[in-house]
Amino acid sequence: MNKLAIVYWSGTGNTETMANCIAEGAREAGADVTLMGPAEFSAAKFAEYSVVAFGCPAMGAEQLEEDEVEPMFAGLEGSLGGKKIALFGSYGWGDGQWMREWCSRCAAAGASLYDEEGLTANESPSEEAREACRELGRKLAAW
């Protein structure tokens, strides 16, 4: 059974909905799941979890949220080598450039990225997107 951390920030609730659906799927598959905000996670916490899923919506000009997520993630980049991680988030404009850049940063840091494209939802997650989140949770539970 994997121990999964879901670390996310949500401004409108869309990424929070995704995080909760990922947690639901992972718990259904038997994982021990902890949801937390960026301020609660650090490089030292990696040792406590088999897999970490990071979630953040696109902000501004398609970038990570700059007050909490970006500083937390920048601080982790040197610790990502060999870590099993997944990325997810919602957006309301653009074409997902923030997620592509985030995935590239993870790959450059040597992370074992579950999906090289991340999981995204446009605006409020539809039922189809919610099910994709649950499925990601189930897969992370077994990864």
KOLLO-329773 format. One record per residue (C-alpha): y negated, x, z. Coordinates in steps of 0.2 Angstrom, whole numbers, plus 5000, padded with zeros to 4 digits. Layout:
// KOLLO-329773
<rec><v>Y</v><u>X</u><w>Z</w></rec>
...
//
This chain:
// KOLLO-329773
<rec><v>5000</v><u>5000</u><w>5000</w></rec>
<rec><v>4983</v><u>5007</u><w>4995</w></rec>
<rec><v>4968</v><u>5007</u><w>5006</w></rec>
<rec><v>4953</v><u>5002</u><w>4996</w></rec>
<rec><v>4935</v><u>5004</u><w>4999</w></rec>
<rec><v>4923</v><u>4993</u><w>4989</w></rec>
<rec><v>4906</v><u>5000</u><w>4991</w></rec>
<rec><v>4892</v><u>4990</u><w>4982</w></rec>
<rec><v>4874</v><u>4985</u><w>4982</w></rec>
<rec><v>4868</v><u>4968</u><w>4975</w></rec>
<rec><v>4851</v><u>4961</u><w>4972</w></rec>
<rec><v>4854</v><u>4944</u><w>4966</w></rec>
<rec><v>4872</v><u>4941</u><w>4972</w></rec>
<rec><v>4881</v><u>4944</u><w>4955</w></rec>
<rec><v>4888</v><u>4961</u><w>4960</w></rec>
<rec><v>4892</v><u>4954</u><w>4977</w></rec>
<rec><v>4902</v><u>4940</u><w>4969</w></rec>
<rec><v>4911</v><u>4954</u><w>4958</w></rec>
<rec><v>4915</v><u>4964</u><w>4974</w></rec>
<rec><v>4922</v><u>4949</u><w>4983</w></rec>
<rec><v>4933</v><u>4945</u><w>4968</w></rec>
<rec><v>4940</v><u>4963</u><w>4967</w></rec>
<rec><v>4943</v><u>4962</u><w>4986</w></rec>
<rec><v>4952</v><u>4945</u><w>4984</w></rec>
<rec><v>4964</v><u>4952</u><w>4970</w></rec>
<rec><v>4967</v><u>4968</u><w>4980</w></rec>
<rec><v>4972</v><u>4959</u><w>4996</w></rec>
<rec><v>4983</v><u>4947</u><w>4986</w></rec>
<rec><v>4992</v><u>4963</u><w>4980</w></rec>
<rec><v>4994</v><u>4969</u><w>4997</w></rec>
<rec><v>4980</v><u>4982</u><w>4999</w></rec>
<rec><v>4970</v><u>4985</u><w>5014</w></rec>
<rec><v>4952</v><u>4982</u><w>5009</w></rec>
<rec><v>4935</v><u>4986</u><w>5017</w></rec>
<rec><v>4919</v><u>4981</u><w>5009</w></rec>
<rec><v>4903</v><u>4990</u><w>5013</w></rec>
<rec><v>4886</v><u>4995</u><w>5008</w></rec>
<rec><v>4880</v><u>5012</u><w>5001</w></rec>
<rec><v>4873</v><u>5017</u><w>5018</w></rec>
<rec><v>4890</v><u>5015</u><w>5026</w></rec>
<rec><v>4899</v><u>5027</u><w>5014</w></rec>
<rec><v>4899</v><u>5046</u><w>5013</w></rec>
<rec><v>4909</v><u>5060</u><w>5006</w></rec>
<rec><v>4918</v><u>5061</u><w>5023</w></rec>
<rec><v>4924</v><u>5043</u><w>5020</w></rec>
<rec><v>4934</v><u>5047</u><w>5005</w></rec>
<rec><v>4948</v><u>5054</u><w>5016</w></rec>
<rec><v>4950</v><u>5037</u><w>5023</w></rec>
<rec><v>4954</v><u>5028</u><w>5007</w></rec>
<rec><v>4966</v><u>5030</u><w>4992</w></rec>
<rec><v>4954</v><u>5022</u><w>4980</w></rec>
<rec><v>4935</v><u>5018</u><w>4980</w></rec>
<rec><v>4927</v><u>5005</u><w>4969</w></rec>
<rec><v>4908</v><u>5007</u><w>4967</w></rec>
<rec><v>4897</v><u>4992</u><w>4962</w></rec>
<rec><v>4879</v><u>4992</u><w>4957</w></rec>
<rec><v>4869</v><u>4981</u><w>4945</w></rec>
<rec><v>4859</v><u>4988</u><w>4931</w></rec>
<rec><v>4841</v><u>4990</u><w>4937</w></rec>
<rec><v>4824</v><u>4994</u><w>4928</w></rec>
<rec><v>4828</v><u>5003</u><w>4912</w></rec>
<rec><v>4847</v><u>5002</u><w>4914</w></rec>
<rec><v>4849</v><u>5013</u><w>4929</w></rec>
<rec><v>4857</v><u>5013</u><w>4946</w></rec>
<rec><v>4848</v><u>5005</u><w>4960</w></rec>
<rec><v>4836</v><u>5019</u><w>4966</w></rec>
<rec><v>4833</v><u>5017</u><w>4985</w></rec>
<rec><v>4851</v><u>5016</u><w>4991</w></rec>
<rec><v>4864</v><u>5018</u><w>4977</w></rec>
<rec><v>4857</v><u>5032</u><w>4967</w></rec>
<rec><v>4854</v><u>5043</u><w>4983</w></rec>
<rec><v>4872</v><u>5039</u><w>4990</w></rec>
<rec><v>4880</v><u>5042</u><w>4973</w></rec>
<rec><v>4871</v><u>5058</u><w>4969</w></rec>
<rec><v>4876</v><u>5065</u><w>4986</w></rec>
<rec><v>4894</v><u>5061</u><w>4982</w></rec>
<rec><v>4895</v><u>5069</u><w>4965</w></rec>
<rec><v>4901</v><u>5086</u><w>4972</w></rec>
<rec><v>4915</v><u>5077</u><w>4981</w></rec>
<rec><v>4922</v><u>5066</u><w>4966</w></rec>
<rec><v>4934</v><u>5079</u><w>4960</w></rec>
<rec><v>4952</v><u>5071</u><w>4959</w></rec>
<rec><v>4946</v><u>5055</u><w>4968</w></rec>
<rec><v>4952</v><u>5039</u><w>4962</w></rec>
<rec><v>4937</v><u>5028</u><w>4958</w></rec>
<rec><v>4932</v><u>5012</u><w>4949</w></rec>
<rec><v>4915</v><u>5006</u><w>4944</w></rec>
<rec><v>4908</v><u>4989</u><w>4942</w></rec>
<rec><v>4892</v><u>4979</u><w>4941</w></rec>
<rec><v>4882</v><u>4966</u><w>4932</w></rec>
<rec><v>4867</v><u>4966</u><w>4920</w></rec>
<rec><v>4855</v><u>4954</u><w>4913</w></rec>
<rec><v>4848</v><u>4964</u><w>4898</w></rec>
<rec><v>4852</v><u>4979</u><w>4888</w></rec>
<rec><v>4869</v><u>4984</u><w>4882</w></rec>
<rec><v>4877</v><u>4992</u><w>4897</w></rec>
<rec><v>4870</v><u>5010</u><w>4895</w></rec>
<rec><v>4869</v><u>5011</u><w>4914</w></rec>
<rec><v>4887</v><u>5009</u><w>4916</w></rec>
<rec><v>4891</v><u>5021</u><w>4902</w></rec>
<rec><v>4880</v><u>5034</u><w>4910</w></rec>
<rec><v>4888</v><u>5031</u><w>4927</w></rec>
<rec><v>4906</v><u>5033</u><w>4920</w></rec>
<rec><v>4900</v><u>5049</u><w>4911</w></rec>
<rec><v>4894</v><u>5056</u><w>4928</w></rec>
<rec><v>4910</v><u>5052</u><w>4936</w></rec>
<rec><v>4920</v><u>5061</u><w>4922</w></rec>
<rec><v>4909</v><u>5076</u><w>4923</w></rec>
<rec><v>4912</v><u>5077</u><w>4942</w></rec>
<rec><v>4931</v><u>5077</u><w>4939</w></rec>
<rec><v>4934</v><u>5060</u><w>4946</w></rec>
<rec><v>4950</v><u>5050</u><w>4941</w></rec>
<rec><v>4941</v><u>5035</u><w>4934</w></rec>
<rec><v>4952</v><u>5020</u><w>4933</w></rec>
<rec><v>4943</v><u>5013</u><w>4917</w></rec>
<rec><v>4932</v><u>5024</u><w>4907</w></rec>
<rec><v>4921</v><u>5010</u><w>4903</w></rec>
<rec><v>4919</v><u>5002</u><w>4920</w></rec>
<rec><v>4919</v><u>4983</u><w>4923</w></rec>
<rec><v>4903</v><u>4973</u><w>4919</w></rec>
<rec><v>4898</v><u>4955</u><w>4919</w></rec>
<rec><v>4882</v><u>4948</u><w>4910</w></rec>
<rec><v>4872</v><u>4939</u><w>4923</w></rec>
<rec><v>4882</v><u>4928</u><w>4935</w></rec>
<rec><v>4900</v><u>4932</u><w>4933</w></rec>
<rec><v>4909</v><u>4918</u><w>4923</w></rec>
<rec><v>4926</v><u>4912</u><w>4929</w></rec>
<rec><v>4933</v><u>4924</u><w>4915</w></rec>
<rec><v>4923</v><u>4938</u><w>4923</w></rec>
<rec><v>4929</v><u>4933</u><w>4940</w></rec>
<rec><v>4947</v><u>4934</u><w>4935</w></rec>
<rec><v>4944</v><u>4951</u><w>4927</w></rec>
<rec><v>4938</v><u>4957</u><w>4944</w></rec>
<rec><v>4953</v><u>4949</u><w>4953</w></rec>
<rec><v>4964</v><u>4958</u><w>4941</w></rec>
<rec><v>4955</v><u>4975</u><w>4943</w></rec>
<rec><v>4958</v><u>4972</u><w>4962</w></rec>
<rec><v>4977</v><u>4969</u><w>4959</w></rec>
<rec><v>4978</v><u>4985</u><w>4948</w></rec>
<rec><v>4968</v><u>4996</u><w>4961</w></rec>
<rec><v>4980</v><u>4990</u><w>4975</w></rec>
<rec><v>4994</v><u>4998</u><w>4965</w></rec>
<rec><v>4985</v><u>5013</u><w>4958</w></rec>
//
